[in-house]
């Protein structure tokens, strides 16, 4: 495989988009909840700082993996949900989850 083929590899692109300590866990929670408020997501991931969680969510948003919904009000409510193109990842994440539990 030459460099150009390597750069165009679908697996490499997928792993690049999902790389990060928290991104797979964020996706795991979004596949379970479908839509979740930022504070609820942060509480489900107690070892991540708010700053890092925001950074990971912004990166995923930029790559159209998730969508951010902000409802006006005081205080404003921010929700996250999967982008429609992300749905096919569900079965793959379930397989990885099961594989990890059995290791």
ABEGO torsion letter per residue (X at the ends): XBAAAAAABAAAAAAAAABEAAAAAAAAAAAAAGBBBAAAAAAABAABBAAAAAAAAAAAAAAGABBBBBBBEOBBBBBBBBBAAAAAAAAAAAAAAAAAAAX
